[in-house]
Amino acid sequence: MISLTSNHGFRNPSPEPKKPKLIEATPQLPPKNDPAASKRPAATVTQENVTTSPGGPKIIIVGDPGRQSQNPLTAHIPDRDLLEMTAQGPLPITASDGRRSLDVYARSWSGARGARVAIVIGGLGMSQTGTQRAIGTLPAEITLAFAPEGNSLTRWMQTARQNGHELLMQLPLEPFDYPRVNPGRNTLTVDAPATETLDNLHKAMGRITNYTGVMNYMGARFTADTKAMTPVMQDVTKRGLLYLDDGSSARSQADMIAAQQGTPFAAADILIDGAQDRGSILKKLDELERIARAKGTAIATGSAFDVTVDAVTAWANEAKTRGIEIVPVSALVRDPEKG
């Protein structure tokens, strides 16, 4: 049994936690099979979803009924029933009652139809000052992705969750010019045996908790190899996570494999900061908006550069006034469980 450190307190899985409580040793929780802890409401209606029009009645916006709005004061505390303690760290699992990290740690949204965009900013944890700035500056609707090579990831995860962000974990996957271009230690490679692939996958997954899914970091060669990619997608599915393809490789087989394995899946439409220039990034974001208006939804990815953070923050605040809803990436996945 792996001992629990002070970095990994647990939260009571009850949908209405009263007080945040960080646990330094063995957590005292209700039994795993407590029926009250597993019930889901038919709809999510909270005070923040109730608005009043001037001189008119209250309007209630009902969000995705499968997702419960989390108290930001306790959103950083992992649900014990969704964790498996291993030598590689705490790994996500599907709870015995069927709850998934994808649902439990998802940020709520309005559920309304209309133009919706998700923006995922990756590379969190690589730069301490850059990570602090990104978490403190970006609107809470922006999804954040953590790099397994990063430092102080548990601390940054906790801060990001308390600030309302949905999280992903990035996976270092082999590019075509590896090792000249190297995603980092424990890279998943196409020639490795399946046991080594899963071991490296779990080392990345075990760096933090409280994320809804994973996304590739590089990996053009790995995602193009069906034999290498399939056990990864199987494990992601089994653990109740989503998979986001960053859209950087036209050869990626991730979409097809996800469909075969029943994996909640999404693919990014656009990379916004291939050129680290504010004007260029804003043009990419405007393109993202055009895609969303044309097909209803769109997903963008970028990295936590200062120029990206500033451009995304400014654009997001303006886009809301134009009727664009910024949603967590979990809201835009193709999820076989949801039909």
TIBA-630689 format. One record per residue (C-alpha): residue number from 1; chain; x negated, y negated, z. Coordinates in nm, 2 decimals. Example, Ala and Ser with C-alpha at 12.3 -4.5 7.8 and 13.67 -1.06 7.14 Angstrom:
% residues 2
- 1 | A | -1.23 | 0.45 | 0.78
- 2 | A | -1.37 | 0.11 | 0.71
% end
This chain:
% residues 339
- 1 | A | 0.00 | 0.00 | 0.00
- 2 | A | -0.14 | -0.34 | -0.09
- 3 | A | -0.13 | -0.59 | 0.19
- 4 | A | 0.07 | -0.91 | 0.14
- 5 | A | -0.14 | -1.23 | 0.17
- 6 | A | -0.02 | -1.57 | 0.28
- 7 | A | 0.00 | -1.66 | -0.09
- 8 | A | 0.30 | -1.43 | -0.15
- 9 | A | 0.59 | -1.50 | 0.09
- 10 | A | 0.92 | -1.36 | -0.01
- 11 | A | 1.26 | -1.51 | -0.03
- 12 | A | 1.59 | -1.36 | 0.07
- 13 | A | 1.77 | -1.27 | -0.25
- 14 | A | 2.10 | -1.42 | -0.13
- 15 | A | 2.23 | -1.67 | -0.39
- 16 | A | 2.28 | -1.94 | -0.13
- 17 | A | 1.95 | -1.96 | 0.07
- 18 | A | 1.99 | -2.20 | 0.37
- 19 | A | 1.64 | -2.29 | 0.45
- 20 | A | 1.30 | -2.23 | 0.28
- 21 | A | 1.08 | -2.00 | 0.48
- 22 | A | 0.73 | -1.91 | 0.39
- 23 | A | 0.63 | -1.58 | 0.54
- 24 | A | 0.27 | -1.52 | 0.65
- 25 | A | 0.30 | -1.15 | 0.72
- 26 | A | 0.55 | -0.87 | 0.67
- 27 | A | 0.88 | -1.04 | 0.56
- 28 | A | 1.20 | -0.98 | 0.75
- 29 | A | 1.47 | -0.93 | 0.48
- 30 | A | 1.82 | -0.78 | 0.46
- 31 | A | 1.83 | -0.43 | 0.33
- 32 | A | 1.77 | -0.39 | -0.05
- 33 | A | 2.11 | -0.25 | -0.10
- 34 | A | 2.30 | -0.53 | 0.08
- 35 | A | 2.60 | -0.57 | -0.15
- 36 | A | 2.63 | -0.95 | -0.07
- 37 | A | 2.28 | -1.00 | -0.21
- 38 | A | 2.36 | -0.86 | -0.55
- 39 | A | 2.69 | -1.02 | -0.64
- 40 | A | 2.70 | -1.26 | -0.93
- 41 | A | 2.95 | -1.54 | -0.95
- 42 | A | 3.18 | -1.55 | -1.25
- 43 | A | 3.05 | -1.90 | -1.34
- 44 | A | 2.79 | -2.14 | -1.20
- 45 | A | 2.96 | -2.45 | -1.07
- 46 | A | 2.75 | -2.68 | -0.85
- 47 | A | 2.77 | -3.03 | -0.74
- 48 | A | 2.51 | -3.13 | -1.00
- 49 | A | 2.74 | -2.99 | -1.27
- 50 | A | 3.04 | -3.21 | -1.17
- 51 | A | 3.06 | -3.55 | -1.33
- 52 | A | 3.32 | -3.82 | -1.32
- 53 | A | 3.40 | -4.04 | -1.62
- 54 | A | 3.48 | -4.40 | -1.55
- 55 | A | 3.85 | -4.42 | -1.46
- 56 | A | 3.90 | -4.06 | -1.55
- 57 | A | 3.91 | -3.71 | -1.39
- 58 | A | 3.62 | -3.50 | -1.28
- 59 | A | 3.47 | -3.29 | -1.56
- 60 | A | 3.31 | -2.96 | -1.47
- 61 | A | 3.04 | -2.82 | -1.69
- 62 | A | 3.02 | -2.45 | -1.65
- 63 | A | 2.67 | -2.30 | -1.71
- 64 | A | 2.57 | -1.95 | -1.82
- 65 | A | 2.76 | -1.72 | -1.58
- 66 | A | 2.47 | -1.48 | -1.57
- 67 | A | 2.23 | -1.73 | -1.41
- 68 | A | 2.26 | -1.87 | -1.06
- 69 | A | 2.13 | -2.22 | -0.99
- 70 | A | 1.84 | -2.20 | -0.75
- 71 | A | 1.76 | -2.42 | -0.46
- 72 | A | 1.43 | -2.59 | -0.56
- 73 | A | 1.32 | -2.57 | -0.20
- 74 | A | 1.31 | -2.19 | -0.22
- 75 | A | 1.26 | -2.13 | -0.59
- 76 | A | 0.89 | -2.07 | -0.54
- 77 | A | 0.95 | -1.77 | -0.30
- 78 | A | 0.96 | -1.44 | -0.49
- 79 | A | 1.25 | -1.20 | -0.46
- 80 | A | 1.12 | -0.89 | -0.29
- 81 | A | 1.35 | -0.66 | -0.49
- 82 | A | 1.19 | -0.78 | -0.81
- 83 | A | 0.83 | -0.70 | -0.71
- 84 | A | 0.61 | -0.39 | -0.73
- 85 | A | 0.29 | -0.43 | -0.52
- 86 | A | 0.00 | -0.28 | -0.72
- 87 | A | -0.38 | -0.29 | -0.74
- 88 | A | -0.34 | -0.54 | -1.02
- 89 | A | -0.13 | -0.77 | -0.81
- 90 | A | 0.25 | -0.81 | -0.76
- 91 | A | 0.42 | -0.71 | -1.08
- 92 | A | 0.78 | -0.78 | -1.18
- 93 | A | 1.03 | -0.50 | -1.19
- 94 | A | 1.40 | -0.47 | -1.25
- 95 | A | 1.59 | -0.45 | -0.92
- 96 | A | 1.78 | -0.13 | -0.83
- 97 | A | 2.11 | -0.33 | -0.88
- 98 | A | 2.00 | -0.43 | -1.23
- 99 | A | 1.89 | -0.79 | -1.16
- 100 | A | 1.60 | -0.90 | -1.38
- 101 | A | 1.34 | -1.17 | -1.34
- 102 | A | 1.47 | -1.31 | -1.66
- 103 | A | 1.80 | -1.39 | -1.49
- 104 | A | 1.70 | -1.46 | -1.13
- 105 | A | 1.42 | -1.71 | -1.21
- 106 | A | 1.58 | -1.87 | -1.51
- 107 | A | 1.66 | -2.24 | -1.49
- 108 | A | 2.03 | -2.32 | -1.53
- 109 | A | 2.16 | -2.53 | -1.82
- 110 | A | 2.50 | -2.67 | -1.92
- 111 | A | 2.61 | -2.38 | -2.14
- 112 | A | 2.76 | -2.63 | -2.38
- 113 | A | 2.74 | -2.59 | -2.76
- 114 | A | 2.54 | -2.84 | -2.95
- 115 | A | 2.18 | -2.91 | -3.05
- 116 | A | 1.95 | -2.74 | -2.80
- 117 | A | 1.57 | -2.73 | -2.79
- 118 | A | 1.33 | -2.55 | -2.56
- 119 | A | 0.97 | -2.69 | -2.52
- 120 | A | 0.70 | -2.46 | -2.38
- 121 | A | 0.38 | -2.62 | -2.26
- 122 | A | 0.10 | -2.37 | -2.20
- 123 | A | -0.25 | -2.36 | -2.05
- 124 | A | -0.14 | -2.44 | -1.70
- 125 | A | -0.41 | -2.37 | -1.44
- 126 | A | -0.71 | -2.42 | -1.67
- 127 | A | -0.77 | -2.78 | -1.56
- 128 | A | -0.68 | -2.87 | -1.20
- 129 | A | -0.62 | -3.24 | -1.28
- 130 | A | -0.44 | -3.16 | -1.60
- 131 | A | -0.22 | -2.90 | -1.44
- 132 | A | -0.13 | -3.14 | -1.16
- 133 | A | -0.05 | -3.41 | -1.40
- 134 | A | 0.16 | -3.19 | -1.63
- 135 | A | 0.37 | -3.05 | -1.34
- 136 | A | 0.42 | -3.40 | -1.19
- 137 | A | 0.50 | -3.58 | -1.52
- 138 | A | 0.70 | -3.34 | -1.75
- 139 | A | 1.07 | -3.33 | -1.71
- 140 | A | 1.20 | -3.03 | -1.52
- 141 | A | 1.37 | -2.90 | -1.83
- 142 | A | 1.03 | -2.83 | -1.99
- 143 | A | 0.92 | -2.46 | -1.96
- 144 | A | 0.56 | -2.42 | -1.83
- 145 | A | 0.33 | -2.13 | -1.92
- 146 | A | 0.04 | -2.03 | -1.71
- 147 | A | -0.30 | -1.90 | -1.84
- 148 | A | -0.42 | -1.59 | -1.66
- 149 | A | -0.78 | -1.74 | -1.67
- 150 | A | -0.66 | -2.04 | -1.46
- 151 | A | -0.74 | -2.12 | -1.10
- 152 | A | -0.51 | -2.17 | -0.80
- 153 | A | -0.22 | -2.02 | -1.00
- 154 | A | 0.00 | -1.93 | -0.70
- 155 | A | -0.02 | -2.28 | -0.57
- 156 | A | 0.06 | -2.44 | -0.90
- 157 | A | 0.34 | -2.19 | -0.96
- 158 | A | 0.50 | -2.29 | -0.63
- 159 | A | 0.47 | -2.66 | -0.71
- 160 | A | 0.62 | -2.61 | -1.06
- 161 | A | 0.91 | -2.40 | -0.93
- 162 | A | 0.98 | -2.66 | -0.66
- 163 | A | 0.99 | -2.92 | -0.93
- 164 | A | 1.25 | -2.72 | -1.12
- 165 | A | 1.05 | -2.57 | -1.40
- 166 | A | 1.11 | -2.23 | -1.56
- 167 | A | 0.78 | -2.04 | -1.60
- 168 | A | 0.62 | -1.80 | -1.84
- 169 | A | 0.29 | -1.60 | -1.81
- 170 | A | 0.05 | -1.61 | -2.11
- 171 | A | -0.11 | -1.29 | -2.23
- 172 | A | -0.46 | -1.29 | -2.38
- 173 | A | -0.43 | -1.09 | -2.71
- 174 | A | -0.69 | -1.01 | -2.96
- 175 | A | -0.73 | -1.25 | -3.26
- 176 | A | -0.87 | -1.15 | -3.59
- 177 | A | -1.21 | -1.31 | -3.53
- 178 | A | -1.25 | -1.16 | -3.18
- 179 | A | -1.49 | -1.17 | -2.99
- 180 | A | -1.63 | -1.48 | -3.16
- 181 | A | -1.30 | -1.64 | -3.07
- 182 | A | -1.22 | -1.50 | -2.72
- 183 | A | -0.89 | -1.55 | -2.54
- 184 | A | -1.07 | -1.46 | -2.21
- 185 | A | -1.15 | -1.17 | -1.99
- 186 | A | -0.92 | -0.87 | -1.99
- 187 | A | -0.81 | -0.94 | -2.35
- 188 | A | -0.57 | -0.68 | -2.49
- 189 | A | -0.74 | -0.53 | -2.80
- 190 | A | -0.61 | -0.30 | -3.07
- 191 | A | -0.88 | -0.04 | -3.03
- 192 | A | -0.83 | 0.01 | -2.66
- 193 | A | -0.65 | 0.32 | -2.53
- 194 | A | -0.30 | 0.26 | -2.41
- 195 | A | -0.40 | 0.30 | -2.04
- 196 | A | -0.65 | 0.02 | -2.07
- 197 | A | -0.41 | -0.20 | -2.26
- 198 | A | -0.15 | -0.16 | -1.98
- 199 | A | -0.41 | -0.22 | -1.71
- 200 | A | -0.52 | -0.55 | -1.87
- 201 | A | -0.15 | -0.64 | -1.93
- 202 | A | -0.08 | -0.59 | -1.56
- 203 | A | -0.39 | -0.79 | -1.46
- 204 | A | -0.24 | -1.09 | -1.64
- 205 | A | 0.11 | -1.03 | -1.51
- 206 | A | -0.01 | -1.00 | -1.15
- 207 | A | -0.16 | -1.34 | -1.13
- 208 | A | 0.16 | -1.51 | -1.03
- 209 | A | 0.53 | -1.43 | -0.96
- 210 | A | 0.86 | -1.60 | -1.03
- 211 | A | 0.83 | -1.62 | -1.41
- 212 | A | 1.10 | -1.52 | -1.66
- 213 | A | 0.88 | -1.37 | -1.93
- 214 | A | 0.55 | -1.36 | -2.11
- 215 | A | 0.41 | -1.51 | -2.43
- 216 | A | 0.11 | -1.44 | -2.65
- 217 | A | -0.21 | -1.65 | -2.62
- 218 | A | -0.38 | -1.61 | -2.96
- 219 | A | -0.34 | -1.25 | -3.07
- 220 | A | -0.29 | -1.26 | -3.45
- 221 | A | -0.46 | -0.92 | -3.48
- 222 | A | -0.29 | -0.76 | -3.18
- 223 | A | 0.06 | -0.87 | -3.26
- 224 | A | 0.02 | -0.74 | -3.62
- 225 | A | -0.06 | -0.39 | -3.50
- 226 | A | 0.26 | -0.20 | -3.42
- 227 | A | 0.08 | 0.08 | -3.24
- 228 | A | -0.10 | -0.16 | -3.00
- 229 | A | 0.20 | -0.39 | -2.95
- 230 | A | 0.47 | -0.13 | -2.89
- 231 | A | 0.36 | -0.02 | -2.53
- 232 | A | 0.33 | -0.38 | -2.43
- 233 | A | 0.68 | -0.46 | -2.55
- 234 | A | 0.81 | -0.14 | -2.37
- 235 | A | 0.65 | -0.25 | -2.05
- 236 | A | 0.79 | -0.61 | -2.08
- 237 | A | 1.14 | -0.47 | -2.13
- 238 | A | 1.11 | -0.23 | -1.84
- 239 | A | 1.01 | -0.51 | -1.61
- 240 | A | 1.31 | -0.73 | -1.69
- 241 | A | 1.12 | -1.00 | -1.88
- 242 | A | 1.15 | -1.19 | -2.20
- 243 | A | 0.89 | -1.21 | -2.47
- 244 | A | 0.81 | -1.53 | -2.66
- 245 | A | 0.61 | -1.52 | -2.98
- 246 | A | 0.44 | -1.86 | -3.02
- 247 | A | 0.50 | -1.84 | -3.40
- 248 | A | 0.14 | -1.89 | -3.49
- 249 | A | 0.10 | -1.57 | -3.69
- 250 | A | 0.31 | -1.48 | -4.00
- 251 | A | 0.18 | -1.12 | -3.96
- 252 | A | 0.33 | -1.07 | -3.61
- 253 | A | 0.54 | -0.76 | -3.57
- 254 | A | 0.67 | -0.88 | -3.23
- 255 | A | 1.03 | -0.96 | -3.35
- 256 | A | 1.07 | -0.62 | -3.51
- 257 | A | 0.93 | -0.43 | -3.21
- 258 | A | 1.13 | -0.63 | -2.97
- 259 | A | 1.45 | -0.54 | -3.16
- 260 | A | 1.35 | -0.17 | -3.15
- 261 | A | 1.28 | -0.18 | -2.78
- 262 | A | 1.57 | -0.39 | -2.67
- 263 | A | 1.34 | -0.67 | -2.54
- 264 | A | 1.48 | -1.02 | -2.48
- 265 | A | 1.30 | -1.21 | -2.75
- 266 | A | 1.25 | -1.55 | -2.90
- 267 | A | 1.00 | -1.70 | -3.15
- 268 | A | 0.88 | -2.06 | -3.16
- 269 | A | 0.97 | -2.27 | -3.46
- 270 | A | 0.69 | -2.52 | -3.44
- 271 | A | 0.35 | -2.60 | -3.27
- 272 | A | 0.36 | -2.96 | -3.17
- 273 | A | -0.01 | -3.04 | -3.09
- 274 | A | -0.22 | -2.87 | -3.36
- 275 | A | -0.35 | -3.23 | -3.40
- 276 | A | -0.40 | -3.39 | -3.06
- 277 | A | -0.27 | -3.73 | -3.17
- 278 | A | 0.04 | -3.90 | -3.01
- 279 | A | 0.19 | -4.00 | -3.34
- 280 | A | 0.14 | -3.66 | -3.49
- 281 | A | 0.30 | -3.49 | -3.18
- 282 | A | 0.60 | -3.72 | -3.19
- 283 | A | 0.65 | -3.64 | -3.56
- 284 | A | 0.65 | -3.27 | -3.48
- 285 | A | 0.90 | -3.33 | -3.20
- 286 | A | 1.12 | -3.52 | -3.45
- 287 | A | 1.09 | -3.22 | -3.68
- 288 | A | 1.20 | -3.00 | -3.39
- 289 | A | 1.51 | -3.21 | -3.35
- 290 | A | 1.60 | -3.18 | -3.71
- 291 | A | 1.56 | -2.80 | -3.69
- 292 | A | 1.79 | -2.79 | -3.39
- 293 | A | 2.05 | -3.01 | -3.55
- 294 | A | 2.04 | -2.79 | -3.86
- 295 | A | 2.06 | -2.44 | -3.70
- 296 | A | 2.18 | -2.53 | -3.34
- 297 | A | 1.86 | -2.43 | -3.16
- 298 | A | 1.48 | -2.48 | -3.19
- 299 | A | 1.17 | -2.39 | -2.98
- 300 | A | 0.84 | -2.57 | -2.97
- 301 | A | 0.51 | -2.48 | -2.81
- 302 | A | 0.22 | -2.70 | -2.70
- 303 | A | -0.07 | -2.72 | -2.45
- 304 | A | -0.11 | -2.93 | -2.14
- 305 | A | -0.33 | -3.19 | -2.29
- 306 | A | -0.27 | -3.54 | -2.15
- 307 | A | -0.16 | -3.67 | -2.49
- 308 | A | 0.09 | -3.38 | -2.53
- 309 | A | 0.23 | -3.43 | -2.18
- 310 | A | 0.28 | -3.81 | -2.24
- 311 | A | 0.44 | -3.76 | -2.58
- 312 | A | 0.67 | -3.48 | -2.47
- 313 | A | 0.79 | -3.68 | -2.17
- 314 | A | 0.87 | -3.99 | -2.37
- 315 | A | 1.04 | -3.80 | -2.65
- 316 | A | 1.24 | -3.58 | -2.41
- 317 | A | 1.39 | -3.88 | -2.23
- 318 | A | 1.49 | -4.04 | -2.55
- 319 | A | 1.62 | -3.72 | -2.71
- 320 | A | 1.87 | -3.68 | -2.43
- 321 | A | 2.03 | -4.01 | -2.52
- 322 | A | 2.08 | -3.88 | -2.87
- 323 | A | 2.27 | -3.58 | -2.76
- 324 | A | 1.99 | -3.32 | -2.76
- 325 | A | 2.00 | -3.08 | -2.47
- 326 | A | 1.66 | -2.96 | -2.35
- 327 | A | 1.70 | -2.61 | -2.22
- 328 | A | 1.47 | -2.35 | -2.07
- 329 | A | 1.34 | -2.10 | -2.31
- 330 | A | 1.54 | -1.82 | -2.14
- 331 | A | 1.85 | -1.99 | -2.27
- 332 | A | 1.75 | -1.93 | -2.64
- 333 | A | 1.64 | -1.56 | -2.63
- 334 | A | 1.81 | -1.28 | -2.82
- 335 | A | 1.91 | -1.07 | -2.52
- 336 | A | 2.05 | -0.72 | -2.59
- 337 | A | 2.21 | -0.71 | -2.24
- 338 | A | 2.41 | -1.03 | -2.32
- 339 | A | 2.53 | -0.91 | -2.66
% end
